Amino acid sequence: MSLDTINRYALAMDLLSLDARISIVVKETGLSAGILRKAYVDMHHRSPASGSLKTSPHFIYKSHLRTKEATLYAVYFRIQNVDEFCQRTITSYRRYSSYIKSVSSSEPILDFSEAWVISKWLTNGTLKLVRCGHCRSAKLLIDEQQYYVCCVCKT
C-alpha cells in the first residue's frame, strides 16, 4: 500500500469523524462510496445523512444565530495559514466547533458539510467576508449584494 493511499484513507477517516457527507469524502479521496458508507456506519452506528449539499448561500440567513455562526466559521477559515483546502477546512471547523461548545455548552448550528460549502463559496468568491466601515464587525455577504446594513451598529 502506497503512502498516497494511506493518506487518502486517513483523510477519509478524518472527514467521516466530522460527519462529512459521503459525497464530499468521495470527491476528496477518490474512495468508493460503498466502502465509505460502511466505515461511516461502523464509526457512528447510524446511516450517513442523505440528500444533496446546499446549492445556495441563502441558507446562512435563515436565522440570526445561523448567520453569526457562519460568520464566525468564515473568520476561522480566513485566518488559517494552511494552503491545502481539506486541512484548512477541517482545522477551521474544529476550532469553530470547539469555540461554540466552550462558550454556549451546546452543539454548533453548522454541520461540517455546511461549513464545507461555505469554505468553497469563500474560496470561489460566491461569499465574501467583509468588515463594517464604521464598527469593524465581520459580515458574510453574498457576492450579488452591493449594500448591507451592519447588524451591530446599524449603519
C-alpha positions in Angstrom: 0.0 0.0 0.0 1.5 3.3 -1.0 1.8 6.4 1.2 -0.7 8.2 -1.0 -3.3 5.5 -0.5 -2.7 5.6 3.3 -3.1 9.4 3.3 -6.4 9.1 1.3 -7.7 6.6 3.9 -6.6 8.8 6.8 -8.3 11.9 5.2 -11.4 9.8 4.7 -11.5 8.8 8.4 -10.9 12.4 9.4 -13.8 13.6 7.3 -16.1 10.8 8.4 -15.3 11.5 12.0 -16.7 15.1 11.4 -19.9 13.7 9.9 -19.0 14.9 6.4 -21.4 13.9 3.7 -20.3 10.8 1.8 -20.3 12.8 -1.5 -17.6 15.2 -0.1 -15.4 12.3 1.1 -15.7 10.5 -2.3 -14.8 13.7 -4.1 -11.8 14.5 -2.0 -10.4 11.0 -1.5 -11.5 9.1 -4.6 -12.5 6.1 -2.5 -15.7 4.2 -3.3 -18.9 5.4 -1.7 -19.8 1.8 -0.6 -16.6 1.5 1.5 -17.1 4.9 2.9 -20.8 4.2 3.9 -19.7 1.0 5.6 -16.9 2.9 7.5 -19.4 5.6 8.5 -21.8 3.1 9.9 -19.0 1.4 11.8 -17.8 4.7 13.2 -21.2 6.3 14.1 -23.6 3.3 14.4 -26.1 5.0 12.1 -26.5 5.6 8.4 -24.9 8.7 6.9 -27.0 11.7 6.0 -28.6 11.6 2.6 -29.5 14.4 0.3 -27.6 16.9 -1.7 -25.3 19.7 -0.4 -26.6 23.2 -0.2 -26.6 24.9 -3.6 -27.3 28.4 -2.5 -25.7 30.5 0.3 -29.1 31.9 1.3 -29.5 29.1 3.9 -27.0 31.1 6.0 -29.5 33.9 6.5 -32.4 31.7 7.9 -31.8 32.9 11.4 -29.7 35.5 13.1 -27.8 32.8 15.1 -27.0 30.8 12.0 -25.7 34.0 10.3 -23.5 34.7 13.3 -22.1 31.2 13.5 -21.5 31.1 9.7 -19.6 34.4 10.0 -17.5 33.0 12.9 -16.7 29.9 10.9 -15.7 32.2 7.9 -13.3 34.1 10.2 -11.7 30.9 11.4 -11.4 29.8 7.7 -9.8 33.1 6.6 -7.1 33.1 9.4 -5.9 29.6 8.7 -2.4 29.5 7.2 -2.8 26.1 5.6 -2.7 26.0 1.8 -4.4 22.7 1.3 -8.2 23.2 1.2 -9.2 20.0 3.0 -6.9 20.5 6.0 -7.8 24.2 6.2 -11.5 23.4 6.3 -11.1 20.6 8.9 -8.9 22.7 11.2 -11.3 25.7 10.8 -14.3 23.6 11.6 -12.7 22.0 14.7 -11.8 25.5 16.0 -15.3 26.8 15.3 -16.9 23.8 16.9 -14.6 23.9 20.0 -15.3 27.6 20.5 -19.1 27.2 20.2 -19.1 24.3 22.7 -16.9 26.2 25.2 -19.0 29.4 25.3 -22.5 28.0 25.0 -22.4 24.4 26.2 -24.4 23.4 23.0 -23.6 21.9 19.7 -22.7 24.2 16.7 -25.6 25.1 14.4 -23.5 24.5 11.3 -22.6 20.9 10.5 -19.3 20.0 8.7 -20.9 19.7 5.3 -22.4 23.2 5.6 -19.0 24.6 6.7 -17.5 22.8 3.7 -19.8 24.5 1.2 -19.2 27.9 3.0 -15.5 27.3 2.5 -15.9 26.5 -1.2 -18.0 29.7 -1.6 -15.5 31.8 0.2 -12.7 30.4 -2.0 -14.6 30.9 -5.3 -15.9 34.4 -4.3 -19.6 33.5 -4.0 -19.4 34.6 -0.4 -17.3 37.5 0.9 -16.2 38.2 4.4 -16.2 42.0 4.8 -15.8 44.5 7.7 -18.2 47.2 8.6 -16.6 50.6 7.8 -17.9 52.1 11.0 -17.6 49.4 13.8 -15.3 46.9 12.0 -17.5 43.9 12.8 -17.3 41.0 10.3 -20.2 40.2 8.0 -20.8 37.5 5.4 -22.2 38.8 2.1 -23.4 37.0 -1.0 -21.5 38.2 -4.0 -24.6 39.8 -5.5 -25.3 42.0 -2.5 -24.0 45.5 -3.1 -25.3 47.2 0.1 -25.9 45.8 3.5 -26.9 47.2 6.9 -24.5 46.3 9.7 -26.2 44.1 12.3 -24.1 45.5 15.1 -24.1 49.3 14.6 -27.0 49.5 12.1 -25.1 51.8 9.7 
